[in-house]
Amino acid sequence: MDGGVGFGIRTATENTPEQLLKAIRGIKFFTDDWESYEDKPSPAKMKENPSAIETIAKNYAITNITDEQGKVYYVIARRAYVGFDYSFYKNGMPTRPGNYVIDYYVFDSTPKSQAYEILYEKSLAESNHFIPKSVQPREDNEEMKEISVGAQPALPIEEKPFNAELVDALDKEVVKLFFTYLKSHKEGKKLVVKAGKDKALKLTADLYRMLEPESAKNVRIYVNLRSQGVNDYFDIFFIHEDYPHQIYPGLYDYIEIDSAAMPDTDEAKTFSRDLENLVCSSFAANKDDVYDTLKWLMMPEYSIVKSLSKSTIDSFFCYCIQPGNFTYDNLKDSNGKLNDEFLNVLCSYTKKNKKNAERFNIVVTETMNDATAQDIIKLIEEYNHLSSAGFYLDDITYNVKQNVCSVLLSDINLFKKSIDKLSLKGIQKFFVKTIFESKNEYVDTNTLDSYMLHLYKWFLSDEELKNKNNVLFKRFMYRNMSSEIFYTIIDDIHGDNEDAKVKFFIQILQKELKPFKVVWPYMDHYLAKTSTKYKFLQEFEARIENEQYAPMFYHSIITNKASYSTVGTIEQLSAVLKKNPELKRLVEANYNQDGLYKGLYNELKTSCKANPQKALDAIKQNVLGFLNIKDPSFQVLAFYLELKITGNYDKVRQLNPTSLKLAYKEINEQQDKELFNELLPVFVEASKIQKGDITPLDVAKKYKEYNREAKTTEMLEKLVPSKDKGWIDMISAILHDVSHKDFKEAFDLVQRFGMKSEDIEKLMTRIYAKEYNAYKRKNKVKNFFVSMKNIFTSKKKSNDTDKKKKEETKEEKRKDKQNNKSTQ
């Protein structure tokens, strides 16, 4: 005992970790069930016949336990009733009989197959066995005496084998036990098996013998269950005929091994008969096949692949069970193509843990490292397929890229073919810079040009790439690379620095490394992207007369036109154009689009009145008399200057309406009052044309602008010929739009101007309709009252006359009467 009262750990191998001992003390699956045995021997009987204790069946436990740190240990243990306690071995007197000894063999890694042979209880000499080997309470039982009396030191560490006396053939029933367990396990159930105590132990030992170590460690068995129900420590529970409790098959799977039939499962139907033959004939001879079959059937993946194609099943069986036989060809189907059905299963399996992927990694690595020029493209295509299927290939890629890259670059046409078929992305993971640099001569051919943008940095050393322009010329331009591809490489090397690209080509021209016709398209392309104003006329002054260079010179002139199109510099430009006819032709051809002479025109237009002759000479010598172009602006300006210089106004009268309009416009833009007034009759006459280019209103406004002091009457006299006093358009413009006269003033003016009444009617109706109508209504009323007055005045005069006549008659009668009276 390790101190205290009751059962405890008597001894353990030296240096056993304390956390393991603590875990052992916590085990609950061995219970004190002495009282459950009905025919247990009495102390007197055991004293008389020590072998009577052998009637009490031993308990065996094969399982795993975990300590507080989570470490897993594998356990093979036996509990045996040994009868009396330690006092028997001190004084020979029998005591209470319910004492037992548990012996644990504990493994901190997967037990080897031989370890399970201890279950046969037939260990060979010098091999490990359960202590005590004999449980009979005899005074000469030295093992029992040693573990019962006195202090027992820790057990020494000994490398003993687990060898037992074996029978080559296994019990046939073990096959039935396996398939029954397999069915229960896949259904998530526990299995309770009734068997005699000797058969139970034999089947247990045979089952572990059939299983290879990795499979065996996952099968947990308890032999001689006495407690009621099952627990989580085990998967299979053996009970004997004297099991003291009720069986409840609904809570677990239950069979009686002697009478049970083989399970009705696909696995049993397919494999049971062959397994029976293998284990019953010579297990030692067939062990490997048995191991492989059972390991295969116990794998979770078997349930996934069992319904798949035979090719997939065979390949996966080979990979999992016989990995040494698995080759690259096993990844393919019978037609030689990668078997996607199998790859899907295999990929999931390899991702479970690194060990599962080991064989796959080895096979693929060896295959890629053995690749030759004849099969490299097909292998890379398959490799990419594996990647797409989800396999982790990074480590493999790192290990094979040296060979793959060497093979790919062994021939430039092979390399080109591989890119054509697999794409750069499909092979770039295999690129090795040092191997590429050893093949840098590939850059000097056009074979790879379509991919060169993505390859040249691999082929060329970092040192060479530092000299960007040297790379551009010697590696690409020198051999006349396609411009479409060359553009992409220039842009890649110089990035967004457009001036660096232009200067590169300037150097090519300066050094005359390539003809101008080859260089200029590139220059023109990049000059369009930069705002820098290059002065090629100065940089290439010696080649001014070279007509091939005309496009470049023209570009320089246009981008610097402010410097060339002035009165002070125009003669220099003309001198250059005289030397290079092609340049002059370009100027003429693009005259209207590029506005090269716009600056000169604007300058002359604003300054020509100061020195008309000089301005006219500049136009004739450098534009109209020099270039083969038609420019109405210069022509009109020149015409104007000639008028100023010669005073020959008759020319104006000879102009067609359009030209006259231009001349009129130029004179007004120049604000030339003198010339305008001189040509006023011409402009007045031109403005009479209905819908003409020169309008009466415009002429009236311009006249007023140049003659601000002019009165309205003067304007009428100047702008309206005496024969045209009915010219409504001009008179209305003068009165209303220019002089802004009101109705009364206007009416008075036109009457004094001598317009006919009908023309006045038209004029007033057009520009003063409201006022004129009011005027007319007012006059109509006035005339009415005047008429009425006249009528009434005429009647009164008549009455007065009649009255006067009556009075005169009366007076005459009175006088006559008076006279008569006097006479009488």
Secondary structure, 3 states (H helix, E strand, C coil): CCCCCCCCCCCCECCCCHHHHHHHHCCCCCCCCHHHCCCCCCHHHHHHCHHHHHHCCCEEEEEEEECCCCCEEEEEEEEEEEECCCCHHHHCCCCCCCEEEEEEEEECCCCCHHHHHHHHCCECCCCCCCCCCCCCCCCCCHHHHHHHCCCCCCECCCCCCCCECCCCCCCCHHHHHHHHHHHHHHCCCCEEEECCHHHHHHHHHHHHHHCCHHHHCCCCEEECCCCCCCCCCCCEEEECCCCCCCCCHHHCEEEECCCCCCCCCHHHHHHHHHHHHHHHHCHHHHHHHHHHHHHHHHCHHHHHHCCCCHHHHHHHHHHHHCHHHCCHHHHECCCCCECHHHHHHHHHHHCCCHHHHHHHHHHHHHHHHCCCCCCHHHHHHHHHHHHHCCCCCHHHHHHHHHHHHHHHCCCHHHHHHHHHHHCHHHHHHHCCHHHHHCCHHHHHCCCCHHHHHHHHHHHCCHHHHHCHHHHHHHHHHCCCCCHHHHHHHHHHHHCCCHHHHHHHHHHHHHCCCCCHHHHHHHHHHHHCCCCCCCCHHHHCHHHCCCHHHHHHHHHHHHHCHHHHCCCCCHHHHHHHHHHCHHHHHHHHHCHHHHCCCHHHHHHHHHHHHHCHHHHHHHHHHHHHCCCCCCCHHHHHHHHHHHHHHHCCCHHHHCCCHHHHHHHHHHHHHCCCHHHHHHCHHHHHHHCCCCCCCCCHHHHHHHHHHHCCCCCHHHHHHHHCCHHHCCCHHHHHHHHHHHCCCCHHHHHHHHHHHCCCHHHHHHHHHHHCHHHHHHHHHHHHHHHHHHHHHHHHHHHHHHHHHHHHHHHHHHHHHHHHHHHHHHHC
